[in-house]
Amino acid sequence: MHLLAETTVPAMRPALSPEQMRSLYQQESELNRKDVTRHGLWIAVAAYIAYSATDYLFLRDVALYTIAGRVAVGIVALCVLEILLHFKARADIIDLVAAVSVLSGYVVWLATAQMTSHANAFSYYMVFGAIFMMSFNLFFSFRFPLAFAASATNLTIFVGFLYAFEPMGLLYKLILGAFCISCFIFTSYVNLQLNRERYKVFLNAYEARLQQSAADERGKALLHLSITDSLTGLENRRAIDQRLRDYWNNWREHGKSFAVLLIDVDFFKRYNDCYGHQEGDRCLIAVSQRLKTVASLHGAIIGRYGGEEFIVIAPTDTPKRAADLAEAICIAVRVMAYPHEARRDGTPFVTVSVGVSHTRGNAIQVDRVIHEADRALYAAKASGRNCVKLFDTKDPWASDDSENIAAILKIAVQQRLVTLVYQPIRDVKTGELSGAEALMRLRMLDGTPVLPSTFIPIAERTGAIVDLGRWAIRTVCSDLLATNLVPVASVNVSPIELKMPGFATYVAATLSEFGLMGARLAFEITEGVELEMDQEVVRCISDLRKLGAQIWLDDFGTGFAGLSWLRLIEFDTVKIDRSFLHDCDTERGRMMLRDIISLLRNRGLRILVEGAETEAHEQLMRQYGIDQIQGFHVGRPVPVTQFETYEVVRRSTPAGNSLIQG
C-alpha cells in the first residue's frame, strides 16, 4: 500500500448519478459550445456565400437569385446569432439557430436554383446538398439529437426536391438518393461517436480534477502536520522559527518591534515522575490552551518550543507591554490551579516561569533575541520560579562571551583548540558501517568546551568558518578516508563556504592529494539555515557534483526550504531530522514520518534517519525500509583514535541479532 494512502485526508470524490454527470457536462461545456458554434457559423456563412462563384459558372441564368438568397440568408443568420449571444442565450438555443440557418440556406438555394434552364447542370450540382448534411454532423459540435434531426430534415428536403425534379431520370434519382442516404447514415454515426468521445474526455478531466483536489487536500494536511505540534495542536518549533524570522525581517525593514517570551512549566520533570507521562501530557495540553487564550487576547502567536517549554512572539512597542503580557500569562496559569502536590517548593499547583526579551537597536541577528529570552528565563528559574524576568544588559546573567569565542576561533586551528569527532552511520539492511559524519568541537584556552550551537554562528558571522571548513575537509580525508576506516565521510558545509570562490577547487586539490575518489566525500547542507539559492551557490554545488562528491540534505523537515531544494538540487541522500523519529511514539507522529518517507522515495532519494537511540527505533526503520540510520544506538561521536580502536558501531545482520556495543 502506498504510504500516502495512510493519511487521514479523505479523497474528495462525490458520487454523482449519470443524470447529474450529464447535467454537469452540459454546464461546463456551455461556454465552449457557444464559441465553437459561433466560429463555425461564421465560417459556414463565408463558405456558403463563396459558393456563389459556382452558381455563376453552372447556373448562370438564375445566379442573380441564388447569390441574393445566399447573402440574405447569411446576413440574417449571423445577425440572429450575435443578438442571441449578446443576450446570453443558452448553448442549446445557439445550436438550434445555427442548424435552422444551415437548413434555411439549403432550402433557399434549392428554391432559387431549381428555376434554372440548365437542367442537366443542376442535376449534377444537386449532389452538393450532401455538404449541408455533413456540416450538421461533422463541422459543428452539435449534440447527437439535434445533429440527427437536422441532417434527417436535410435528407427529407433533398429527397423531396429530387422526386419533384422531373427532368432527372429515375435511375439517376435512385443513385443520387442512395448516395445521400449513405452520407446521412455515415455522418450521423460519426457524430454519435464524436459526442461519446467528448463525454469521455469530460469524464477523464473530471476524474483528474478530483484527484488533483484530493492531492491538494493531502498536501495541505501534510503541511499542517509539519508545522503543528502533535500533542498540543500549537505551532511547532520549525513553524515558530519561520514566524520569528518574519517578525525579525519586519522589524529590520519597517521598525515594528516585538518581544519574545520563553515559558517553562515549573518542576515538570517531577510532575511526570510522580503522575506519569499521560498525566503530564494532559497537563501540557491544559497549560497550552490557557496560554493560547491569553496570547490571542494580546495579538500574539504561541508555539511549543520544547518538552515543557513554550514560546510567545508578540508585537509590542515597549518592554513594559511585553512584561505585562508575561505577568498575565503567569497569573492565568496560577488561576487554573492545576494540581501539582509533588513540588519541592510547597506550591500545590502548576505554575510557569517566563523570560522576556525585546528587540533593541544593537541586535544583529534573530538568534540573539531567543538567546536573551533564554537568559531571562534562566534568571527567572534562579529567582525561585513562578515569576517573570526581563532580559537586562546590566544583569550578570546577560554576560556575552561571543567576542572571546571570536578571538579563539582565529587561533583555533593553530592552537589545536578545534577537533573533530566522528559519529558512525549504519546500513540498515546489512548492519554494516556505511559511513561517518564529522562533527566539530571547540574548547577555550582553559579547556572549557563550547557548544557548536554557540560557536558555529559566530564562526559564520566572522568568516572564520571558511578556514575551519577547509581544515575539517582535509582532516576528514586524512583521518577516515585515506586510512579506509569508512567508505564515505560527510562534512557539514556552511552557505558562506559554498559562496566562497575556490571552494570546489580546494576540494578537488585535497581529494587529489590523498588519492581519493570524490564519491567518498559527502557535503551536508542543513535545511534549517537560510541558504540563498544564488548563482554562486548553485554553481559551487554543480562543481562539487562534477568532482563526484555527494550532496546530502541535512535535518530535513526543520525548515521550509526543503521541498524547494529537492526540486532545484540533485541530492544523493536526505537526512530526516531526529524529531520525526522521536515523535513515533504516537500514531500521528508515525503517520508524519511515513508521509515524508513516501515523498523522498518517490523522488528516488537515499534516506538516512537521525536520532536512532534504541533497538525499537532500529526495528521501526527496518520496517519502513530506511537505507541508513544514525544515533546513539549506532554509535556516539568519538575521536578518530577511538574510531580506529573502539567498536563504535554494532555490526549486525539485517535482522539485528548481534550485540556488539556502540
Stockholm file with secondary structure:
# STOCKHOLM 1.0

chainA/1-662         MHLLAETTVPAMRPALSPEQMRSLYQQESELNRKDVTRHGLWIAVAAYIAYSATDYLFLRDVALYTIAGRVAVGIVALCVLEILLHFKARADIIDLVAAVSVLSGYVVWLATAQMTSHANAFSYYMVFGAIFMMSFNLFFSFRFPLAFAASATNLTIFVGFLYAFEPMGLLYKLILGAFCISCFIFTSYVNLQLNRERYKVFLNAYEARLQQSAADERGKALLHLSITDSLTGLENRRAIDQRLRDYWNNWREHGKSFAVLLIDVDFFKRYNDCYGHQEGDRCLIAVSQRLKTVASLHGAIIGRYGGEEFIVIAPTDTPKRAADLAEAICIAVRVMAYPHEARRDGTPFVTVSVGVSHTRGNAIQVDRVIHEADRALYAAKASGRNCVKLFDTKDPWASDDSENIAAILKIAVQQRLVTLVYQPIRDVKTGELSGAEALMRLRMLDGTPVLPSTFIPIAERTGAIVDLGRWAIRTVCSDLLATNLVPVASVNVSPIELKMPGFATYVAATLSEFGLMGARLAFEITEGVELEMDQEVVRCISDLRKLGAQIWLDDFGTGFAGLSWLRLIEFDTVKIDRSFLHDCDTERGRMMLRDIISLLRNRGLRILVEGAETEAHEQLMRQYGIDQIQGFHVGRPVPVTQFETYEVVRRSTPAGNSLIQG
#=GR chainA/1-662 SS CCGGGGSSCCCCCCCCCHHHHHHHHHHHHHHHHHHHHHHHHHHHHHHHHHTHHHHHHHCGGGHHHHHHHHHHHHHHHHHHHHHHHHTTCCHHHHHHHHHHHHHHHHHHHHHHHTTCSCHHHHHHHGGGHHHHHHIIIIISCCCHHHHHHHHHHHHHHHHHHHHHCTTSCHHHHHHHHHHHHHHHHHHHHHHHHHHHHHHHHHHHHHHHHHHHHHHHHHHHHHHHHHTBCTTTCSBCHHHHHHHHHHHHHHHHHHCCCCEEEEEEETTHHHHHHHHCHHHHHHHHHHHHHHHHHHHHHTTCEEEECSSSEEEEEECCSSHHHHHHHHHHHHHHHHHHTCBCTTCSSSCCBCCEEEEEEECCTTCCSHHHHHHHHHHHHHHHHHTTSSSEEECCTTSGGGCCCHHHHHHHHHHTTTTTCEEEEEEEEEETTTCSEEEEEEEEEEECTTSCEECHHHHHHHHHHHTTHHHHHHHHHHHHIIIIITTTSCSCEEEECCHHHHHSTTHHHHHHHHHHHHTCCGGGEEEEEETTSCCCCCHHHHHHHHHHHHTTCEEEEEEETSSSCHHHHHHHSCCSEEEECHHHHHGGGSHHHHHHHHHHHHHHHHTTCEEEEECCCSHHHHHHHHHTTCSEEESTTTCCCBCHHHHHHSCCSCCCCTTCCCCCCC
#=GC SS_cons         CCGGGGSSCCCCCCCCCHHHHHHHHHHHHHHHHHHHHHHHHHHHHHHHHHTHHHHHHHCGGGHHHHHHHHHHHHHHHHHHHHHHHHTTCCHHHHHHHHHHHHHHHHHHHHHHHTTCSCHHHHHHHGGGHHHHHHIIIIISCCCHHHHHHHHHHHHHHHHHHHHHCTTSCHHHHHHHHHHHHHHHHHHHHHHHHHHHHHHHHHHHHHHHHHHHHHHHHHHHHHHHHHTBCTTTCSBCHHHHHHHHHHHHHHHHHHCCCCEEEEEEETTHHHHHHHHCHHHHHHHHHHHHHHHHHHHHHTTCEEEECSSSEEEEEECCSSHHHHHHHHHHHHHHHHHHTCBCTTCSSSCCBCCEEEEEEECCTTCCSHHHHHHHHHHHHHHHHHTTSSSEEECCTTSGGGCCCHHHHHHHHHHTTTTTCEEEEEEEEEETTTCSEEEEEEEEEEECTTSCEECHHHHHHHHHHHTTHHHHHHHHHHHHIIIIITTTSCSCEEEECCHHHHHSTTHHHHHHHHHHHHTCCGGGEEEEEETTSCCCCCHHHHHHHHHHHHTTCEEEEEEETSSSCHHHHHHHSCCSEEEECHHHHHGGGSHHHHHHHHHHHHHHHHTTCEEEEECCCSHHHHHHHHHTTCSEEESTTTCCCBCHHHHHHSCCSCCCCTTCCCCCCC
//
